[in-house]
Amino acid sequence: MNFLSLIFGIVFGILAYLLFISSHRESQHSEFLRTGKQVIMAICIIFAIAGLWGGFVGNQTNSHIQNENTDSRSMTDYQQLGQKLNKKQVKPENDNAYYVDKDDNKARYFTNENDIITAIKYNYMPDPMNTTSVQGKLKELLNDDNLKYGNDKVNEDDTTLDEDNYNVYAPKQKKWYHISMQKNDDNKVSTFSIWQGKDSDAE
């Protein structure tokens, strides 16, 4: 629709230009005809501006909305701890011991008898990643871009996950979580898990 608005504006712009040229070629004896062309030209200019405005502004608005929707989806694709599992977005695995996210088969949800998500496990294998990747993924899994690490709530950007267990505070939800990482000999993370609440043994 925005593309059609642009075409609409361009066509009327060309018509306005042709009428402008034509009206200035009329002799003094054709004043009525020239005036008529000028009126039509003015109308064409209005339609041209409207079409171009609708095309450009509409495209920018749609692009902005799409970007917002994309950002929103990227932060909320994963189901949240403490909420009821939406089984339309997962597939059961391993005799229903856990569920796998349909969009990201590395994310696994564990639930209680009421289908409330009690834990999320993320499996990087066969490609273990560094702890910086874990921090980025946690932002997505917890739907919070300002996570704080440790009992003293250190900023995510100032934190290096040297240990295997950490308490994490999510300001957006105003909740504590704790994570446990399984690392290989190169200190790369193969899997990590998240639960609600604080762990007294975690950093």
ChimeraX commands (.cxc) that place a marker at each C-alpha (Angstrom):
marker #1 position 0.00,0.00,0.00 radius 0.5
marker #1 position 2.82,2.41,0.75 radius 0.5
marker #1 position 4.45,1.50,-2.56 radius 0.5
marker #1 position 1.22,2.37,-4.36 radius 0.5
marker #1 position 1.12,5.70,-2.52 radius 0.5
marker #1 position 4.59,6.50,-3.83 radius 0.5
marker #1 position 3.57,5.65,-7.41 radius 0.5
marker #1 position 0.41,7.71,-6.93 radius 0.5
marker #1 position 2.45,10.71,-5.79 radius 0.5
marker #1 position 4.99,10.41,-8.60 radius 0.5
marker #1 position 2.30,10.19,-11.31 radius 0.5
marker #1 position 0.49,13.27,-10.05 radius 0.5
marker #1 position 3.80,15.08,-9.72 radius 0.5
marker #1 position 4.55,14.42,-13.38 radius 0.5
marker #1 position 1.05,15.56,-14.39 radius 0.5
marker #1 position 1.49,18.76,-12.40 radius 0.5
marker #1 position 4.79,19.45,-14.13 radius 0.5
marker #1 position 3.32,18.85,-17.61 radius 0.5
marker #1 position 0.38,21.13,-16.85 radius 0.5
marker #1 position 2.78,23.81,-15.58 radius 0.5
marker #1 position 4.74,23.72,-18.85 radius 0.5
marker #1 position 1.58,23.63,-20.94 radius 0.5
marker #1 position -0.12,26.52,-19.13 radius 0.5
marker #1 position 2.83,28.84,-19.78 radius 0.5
marker #1 position 2.70,28.11,-23.49 radius 0.5
marker #1 position -0.89,29.30,-23.89 radius 0.5
marker #1 position -1.42,32.64,-25.60 radius 0.5
marker #1 position -3.14,35.61,-23.97 radius 0.5
marker #1 position -6.29,34.69,-25.90 radius 0.5
marker #1 position -6.51,31.41,-23.96 radius 0.5
marker #1 position -6.60,32.88,-20.45 radius 0.5
marker #1 position -9.58,30.75,-19.45 radius 0.5
marker #1 position -7.90,27.56,-20.61 radius 0.5
marker #1 position -4.65,28.50,-18.90 radius 0.5
marker #1 position -6.46,29.25,-15.64 radius 0.5
marker #1 position -8.23,25.90,-15.83 radius 0.5
marker #1 position -4.94,24.09,-16.30 radius 0.5
marker #1 position -3.44,25.92,-13.34 radius 0.5
marker #1 position -6.33,24.85,-11.12 radius 0.5
marker #1 position -5.94,21.24,-12.23 radius 0.5
marker #1 position -2.16,21.56,-11.71 radius 0.5
marker #1 position -2.70,22.75,-8.13 radius 0.5
marker #1 position -4.95,19.76,-7.46 radius 0.5
marker #1 position -2.31,17.43,-8.93 radius 0.5
marker #1 position 0.35,18.97,-6.68 radius 0.5
marker #1 position -1.82,18.33,-3.62 radius 0.5
marker #1 position -2.34,14.69,-4.63 radius 0.5
marker #1 position 1.37,14.30,-5.40 radius 0.5
marker #1 position 2.38,15.62,-1.96 radius 0.5
marker #1 position -0.22,13.43,-0.27 radius 0.5
marker #1 position 0.97,10.34,-2.13 radius 0.5
marker #1 position 4.66,10.94,-1.48 radius 0.5
marker #1 position 4.02,11.80,2.17 radius 0.5
marker #1 position 1.90,8.69,2.68 radius 0.5
marker #1 position 4.49,6.50,1.00 radius 0.5
marker #1 position 7.56,7.73,2.87 radius 0.5
marker #1 position 5.99,8.27,6.29 radius 0.5
marker #1 position 4.04,5.02,6.06 radius 0.5
marker #1 position 7.20,3.08,5.23 radius 0.5
marker #1 position 9.07,4.63,8.15 radius 0.5
marker #1 position 6.19,3.95,10.54 radius 0.5
marker #1 position 5.86,0.33,9.43 radius 0.5
marker #1 position 9.62,-0.15,9.68 radius 0.5
marker #1 position 9.60,1.24,13.21 radius 0.5
marker #1 position 6.72,-1.01,14.22 radius 0.5
marker #1 position 8.43,-4.04,12.68 radius 0.5
marker #1 position 11.67,-3.25,14.51 radius 0.5
marker #1 position 9.80,-2.93,17.80 radius 0.5
marker #1 position 8.00,-6.21,17.18 radius 0.5
marker #1 position 11.29,-7.90,16.27 radius 0.5
marker #1 position 12.97,-6.59,19.43 radius 0.5
marker #1 position 9.98,-7.66,21.49 radius 0.5
marker #1 position 9.97,-11.14,20.02 radius 0.5
marker #1 position 13.68,-11.59,20.55 radius 0.5
marker #1 position 13.24,-10.85,24.24 radius 0.5
marker #1 position 10.03,-12.81,24.83 radius 0.5
marker #1 position 10.29,-15.90,22.61 radius 0.5
marker #1 position 11.29,-18.01,25.59 radius 0.5
marker #1 position 8.73,-19.04,28.16 radius 0.5
marker #1 position 9.28,-17.71,31.63 radius 0.5
marker #1 position 10.12,-19.40,34.91 radius 0.5
marker #1 position 7.17,-19.51,37.29 radius 0.5
marker #1 position 4.60,-19.28,34.49 radius 0.5
marker #1 position 2.41,-22.02,33.07 radius 0.5
marker #1 position 3.94,-23.83,30.11 radius 0.5
marker #1 position 2.35,-23.09,26.74 radius 0.5
marker #1 position 2.43,-26.54,25.20 radius 0.5
marker #1 position 1.75,-25.15,21.73 radius 0.5
marker #1 position 5.25,-23.69,21.74 radius 0.5
marker #1 position 7.10,-26.79,22.90 radius 0.5
marker #1 position 7.47,-30.47,22.14 radius 0.5
marker #1 position 7.77,-33.19,24.81 radius 0.5
marker #1 position 10.99,-35.17,25.06 radius 0.5
marker #1 position 12.38,-38.04,27.06 radius 0.5
marker #1 position 9.07,-39.48,28.32 radius 0.5
marker #1 position 7.81,-35.98,29.22 radius 0.5
marker #1 position 10.68,-35.42,31.66 radius 0.5
marker #1 position 11.12,-32.03,30.00 radius 0.5
marker #1 position 9.89,-30.00,27.03 radius 0.5
marker #1 position 11.94,-28.53,24.18 radius 0.5
marker #1 position 11.30,-25.06,22.79 radius 0.5
marker #1 position 10.05,-25.39,19.20 radius 0.5
marker #1 position 12.03,-22.35,18.01 radius 0.5
marker #1 position 15.25,-23.19,19.88 radius 0.5
marker #1 position 15.84,-26.88,20.50 radius 0.5
marker #1 position 18.70,-26.06,22.87 radius 0.5
marker #1 position 16.23,-24.67,25.44 radius 0.5
marker #1 position 14.53,-27.21,27.71 radius 0.5
marker #1 position 11.72,-26.55,30.19 radius 0.5
marker #1 position 11.08,-28.55,33.35 radius 0.5
marker #1 position 7.65,-28.33,34.96 radius 0.5
marker #1 position 5.75,-29.47,38.04 radius 0.5
marker #1 position 2.46,-31.35,38.13 radius 0.5
marker #1 position 0.58,-28.13,37.36 radius 0.5
marker #1 position 2.67,-27.43,34.24 radius 0.5
marker #1 position 4.38,-24.48,35.93 radius 0.5
marker #1 position 7.94,-23.99,34.64 radius 0.5
marker #1 position 10.30,-24.69,37.53 radius 0.5
marker #1 position 13.63,-24.72,35.67 radius 0.5
marker #1 position 15.16,-24.03,32.28 radius 0.5
marker #1 position 18.20,-25.87,30.98 radius 0.5
marker #1 position 20.16,-24.62,27.99 radius 0.5
marker #1 position 22.29,-27.16,26.14 radius 0.5
marker #1 position 25.06,-25.70,23.94 radius 0.5
marker #1 position 26.38,-29.06,22.84 radius 0.5
marker #1 position 28.00,-30.00,20.55 radius 0.5
marker #1 position 29.37,-26.44,20.51 radius 0.5
marker #1 position 30.26,-25.28,24.04 radius 0.5
marker #1 position 30.39,-21.50,24.49 radius 0.5
marker #1 position 32.12,-19.01,26.78 radius 0.5
marker #1 position 30.45,-17.43,29.79 radius 0.5
marker #1 position 29.83,-14.18,27.90 radius 0.5
marker #1 position 27.46,-16.13,25.67 radius 0.5
marker #1 position 25.74,-17.47,28.78 radius 0.5
marker #1 position 25.19,-13.93,30.05 radius 0.5
marker #1 position 23.68,-12.89,26.73 radius 0.5
marker #1 position 21.39,-15.91,26.63 radius 0.5
marker #1 position 20.28,-15.31,30.21 radius 0.5
marker #1 position 19.03,-11.86,29.22 radius 0.5
marker #1 position 16.78,-13.55,26.66 radius 0.5
marker #1 position 15.67,-16.42,28.88 radius 0.5
marker #1 position 14.81,-14.10,31.79 radius 0.5
marker #1 position 13.48,-11.34,29.52 radius 0.5
marker #1 position 15.60,-8.72,31.26 radius 0.5
marker #1 position 18.42,-6.67,29.74 radius 0.5
marker #1 position 19.76,-5.41,33.09 radius 0.5
marker #1 position 20.63,-8.54,35.05 radius 0.5
marker #1 position 22.68,-8.21,38.24 radius 0.5
marker #1 position 25.05,-10.96,39.38 radius 0.5
marker #1 position 25.98,-12.12,42.85 radius 0.5
marker #1 position 24.45,-11.26,46.18 radius 0.5
marker #1 position 25.74,-7.67,45.84 radius 0.5
marker #1 position 23.91,-7.21,42.50 radius 0.5
marker #1 position 26.93,-6.44,40.31 radius 0.5
marker #1 position 26.16,-5.16,36.81 radius 0.5
marker #1 position 26.17,-7.78,34.04 radius 0.5
marker #1 position 28.72,-5.75,32.08 radius 0.5
marker #1 position 31.13,-5.76,35.03 radius 0.5
marker #1 position 30.85,-9.46,35.74 radius 0.5
marker #1 position 32.95,-12.40,34.57 radius 0.5
marker #1 position 31.46,-15.77,35.45 radius 0.5
marker #1 position 34.55,-17.53,36.75 radius 0.5
marker #1 position 32.67,-19.79,39.15 radius 0.5
marker #1 position 30.09,-22.42,38.26 radius 0.5
marker #1 position 27.15,-21.15,40.34 radius 0.5
marker #1 position 25.76,-17.63,40.61 radius 0.5
marker #1 position 22.77,-15.84,42.03 radius 0.5
marker #1 position 21.19,-13.48,39.52 radius 0.5
marker #1 position 18.79,-10.62,40.18 radius 0.5
marker #1 position 16.34,-9.52,37.46 radius 0.5
marker #1 position 15.21,-5.92,38.15 radius 0.5
marker #1 position 12.40,-6.13,35.60 radius 0.5
marker #1 position 10.71,-8.99,37.46 radius 0.5
marker #1 position 12.16,-7.98,40.85 radius 0.5
marker #1 position 13.08,-11.63,41.37 radius 0.5
marker #1 position 16.17,-13.66,42.26 radius 0.5
marker #1 position 17.32,-16.63,40.23 radius 0.5
marker #1 position 20.35,-18.88,40.41 radius 0.5
marker #1 position 22.28,-20.53,37.63 radius 0.5
marker #1 position 24.50,-23.56,37.50 radius 0.5
marker #1 position 26.98,-24.06,34.66 radius 0.5
marker #1 position 28.68,-27.22,33.49 radius 0.5
marker #1 position 32.09,-26.44,31.93 radius 0.5
marker #1 position 34.64,-28.49,30.05 radius 0.5
marker #1 position 38.42,-28.49,30.50 radius 0.5
marker #1 position 38.73,-25.33,28.40 radius 0.5
marker #1 position 36.33,-23.50,30.73 radius 0.5
marker #1 position 33.70,-23.50,27.99 radius 0.5
marker #1 position 30.08,-24.00,29.04 radius 0.5
marker #1 position 28.35,-27.11,27.72 radius 0.5
marker #1 position 25.05,-26.59,29.56 radius 0.5
marker #1 position 23.60,-24.27,32.17 radius 0.5
marker #1 position 20.42,-24.34,34.21 radius 0.5
marker #1 position 18.27,-21.65,35.86 radius 0.5
marker #1 position 15.89,-21.83,38.84 radius 0.5
marker #1 position 13.92,-19.27,40.78 radius 0.5
marker #1 position 15.24,-18.14,44.15 radius 0.5
marker #1 position 18.70,-17.68,45.68 radius 0.5
marker #1 position 21.19,-20.42,46.42 radius 0.5
marker #1 position 23.19,-20.00,49.62 radius 0.5
marker #1 position 26.14,-21.83,48.02 radius 0.5
marker #1 position 26.21,-19.65,44.90 radius 0.5
marker #1 position 28.35,-16.57,44.34 radius 0.5
marker link #1:1,2 radius 0.2
marker link #1:2,3 radius 0.2
marker link #1:3,4 radius 0.2
marker link #1:4,5 radius 0.2
marker link #1:5,6 radius 0.2
marker link #1:6,7 radius 0.2
marker link #1:7,8 radius 0.2
marker link #1:8,9 radius 0.2
marker link #1:9,10 radius 0.2
marker link #1:10,11 radius 0.2
marker link #1:11,12 radius 0.2
marker link #1:12,13 radius 0.2
marker link #1:13,14 radius 0.2
marker link #1:14,15 radius 0.2
marker link #1:15,16 radius 0.2
marker link #1:16,17 radius 0.2
marker link #1:17,18 radius 0.2
marker link #1:18,19 radius 0.2
marker link #1:19,20 radius 0.2
marker link #1:20,21 radius 0.2
marker link #1:21,22 radius 0.2
marker link #1:22,23 radius 0.2
marker link #1:23,24 radius 0.2
marker link #1:24,25 radius 0.2
marker link #1:25,26 radius 0.2
marker link #1:26,27 radius 0.2
marker link #1:27,28 radius 0.2
marker link #1:28,29 radius 0.2
marker link #1:29,30 radius 0.2
marker link #1:30,31 radius 0.2
marker link #1:31,32 radius 0.2
marker link #1:32,33 radius 0.2
marker link #1:33,34 radius 0.2
marker link #1:34,35 radius 0.2
marker link #1:35,36 radius 0.2
marker link #1:36,37 radius 0.2
marker link #1:37,38 radius 0.2
marker link #1:38,39 radius 0.2
marker link #1:39,40 radius 0.2
marker link #1:40,41 radius 0.2
marker link #1:41,42 radius 0.2
marker link #1:42,43 radius 0.2
marker link #1:43,44 radius 0.2
marker link #1:44,45 radius 0.2
marker link #1:45,46 radius 0.2
marker link #1:46,47 radius 0.2
marker link #1:47,48 radius 0.2
marker link #1:48,49 radius 0.2
marker link #1:49,50 radius 0.2
marker link #1:50,51 radius 0.2
marker link #1:51,52 radius 0.2
marker link #1:52,53 radius 0.2
marker link #1:53,54 radius 0.2
marker link #1:54,55 radius 0.2
marker link #1:55,56 radius 0.2
marker link #1:56,57 radius 0.2
marker link #1:57,58 radius 0.2
marker link #1:58,59 radius 0.2
marker link #1:59,60 radius 0.2
marker link #1:60,61 radius 0.2
marker link #1:61,62 radius 0.2
marker link #1:62,63 radius 0.2
marker link #1:63,64 radius 0.2
marker link #1:64,65 radius 0.2
marker link #1:65,66 radius 0.2
marker link #1:66,67 radius 0.2
marker link #1:67,68 radius 0.2
marker link #1:68,69 radius 0.2
marker link #1:69,70 radius 0.2
marker link #1:70,71 radius 0.2
marker link #1:71,72 radius 0.2
marker link #1:72,73 radius 0.2
marker link #1:73,74 radius 0.2
marker link #1:74,75 radius 0.2
marker link #1:75,76 radius 0.2
marker link #1:76,77 radius 0.2
marker link #1:77,78 radius 0.2
marker link #1:78,79 radius 0.2
marker link #1:79,80 radius 0.2
marker link #1:80,81 radius 0.2
marker link #1:81,82 radius 0.2
marker link #1:82,83 radius 0.2
marker link #1:83,84 radius 0.2
marker link #1:84,85 radius 0.2
marker link #1:85,86 radius 0.2
marker link #1:86,87 radius 0.2
marker link #1:87,88 radius 0.2
marker link #1:88,89 radius 0.2
marker link #1:89,90 radius 0.2
marker link #1:90,91 radius 0.2
marker link #1:91,92 radius 0.2
marker link #1:92,93 radius 0.2
marker link #1:93,94 radius 0.2
marker link #1:94,95 radius 0.2
marker link #1:95,96 radius 0.2
marker link #1:96,97 radius 0.2
marker link #1:97,98 radius 0.2
marker link #1:98,99 radius 0.2
marker link #1:99,100 radius 0.2
marker link #1:100,101 radius 0.2
marker link #1:101,102 radius 0.2
marker link #1:102,103 radius 0.2
marker link #1:103,104 radius 0.2
marker link #1:104,105 radius 0.2
marker link #1:105,106 radius 0.2
marker link #1:106,107 radius 0.2
marker link #1:107,108 radius 0.2
marker link #1:108,109 radius 0.2
marker link #1:109,110 radius 0.2
marker link #1:110,111 radius 0.2
marker link #1:111,112 radius 0.2
marker link #1:112,113 radius 0.2
marker link #1:113,114 radius 0.2
marker link #1:114,115 radius 0.2
marker link #1:115,116 radius 0.2
marker link #1:116,117 radius 0.2
marker link #1:117,118 radius 0.2
marker link #1:118,119 radius 0.2
marker link #1:119,120 radius 0.2
marker link #1:120,121 radius 0.2
marker link #1:121,122 radius 0.2
marker link #1:122,123 radius 0.2
marker link #1:123,124 radius 0.2
marker link #1:124,125 radius 0.2
marker link #1:125,126 radius 0.2
marker link #1:126,127 radius 0.2
marker link #1:127,128 radius 0.2
marker link #1:128,129 radius 0.2
marker link #1:129,130 radius 0.2
marker link #1:130,131 radius 0.2
marker link #1:131,132 radius 0.2
marker link #1:132,133 radius 0.2
marker link #1:133,134 radius 0.2
marker link #1:134,135 radius 0.2
marker link #1:135,136 radius 0.2
marker link #1:136,137 radius 0.2
marker link #1:137,138 radius 0.2
marker link #1:138,139 radius 0.2
marker link #1:139,140 radius 0.2
marker link #1:140,141 radius 0.2
marker link #1:141,142 radius 0.2
marker link #1:142,143 radius 0.2
marker link #1:143,144 radius 0.2
marker link #1:144,145 radius 0.2
marker link #1:145,146 radius 0.2
marker link #1:146,147 radius 0.2
marker link #1:147,148 radius 0.2
marker link #1:148,149 radius 0.2
marker link #1:149,150 radius 0.2
marker link #1:150,151 radius 0.2
marker link #1:151,152 radius 0.2
marker link #1:152,153 radius 0.2
marker link #1:153,154 radius 0.2
marker link #1:154,155 radius 0.2
marker link #1:155,156 radius 0.2
marker link #1:156,157 radius 0.2
marker link #1:157,158 radius 0.2
marker link #1:158,159 radius 0.2
marker link #1:159,160 radius 0.2
marker link #1:160,161 radius 0.2
marker link #1:161,162 radius 0.2
marker link #1:162,163 radius 0.2
marker link #1:163,164 radius 0.2
marker link #1:164,165 radius 0.2
marker link #1:165,166 radius 0.2
marker link #1:166,167 radius 0.2
marker link #1:167,168 radius 0.2
marker link #1:168,169 radius 0.2
marker link #1:169,170 radius 0.2
marker link #1:170,171 radius 0.2
marker link #1:171,172 radius 0.2
marker link #1:172,173 radius 0.2
marker link #1:173,174 radius 0.2
marker link #1:174,175 radius 0.2
marker link #1:175,176 radius 0.2
marker link #1:176,177 radius 0.2
marker link #1:177,178 radius 0.2
marker link #1:178,179 radius 0.2
marker link #1:179,180 radius 0.2
marker link #1:180,181 radius 0.2
marker link #1:181,182 radius 0.2
marker link #1:182,183 radius 0.2
marker link #1:183,184 radius 0.2
marker link #1:184,185 radius 0.2
marker link #1:185,186 radius 0.2
marker link #1:186,187 radius 0.2
marker link #1:187,188 radius 0.2
marker link #1:188,189 radius 0.2
marker link #1:189,190 radius 0.2
marker link #1:190,191 radius 0.2
marker link #1:191,192 radius 0.2
marker link #1:192,193 radius 0.2
marker link #1:193,194 radius 0.2
marker link #1:194,195 radius 0.2
marker link #1:195,196 radius 0.2
marker link #1:196,197 radius 0.2
marker link #1:197,198 radius 0.2
marker link #1:198,199 radius 0.2
marker link #1:199,200 radius 0.2
marker link #1:200,201 radius 0.2
marker link #1:201,202 radius 0.2
marker link #1:202,203 radius 0.2
view
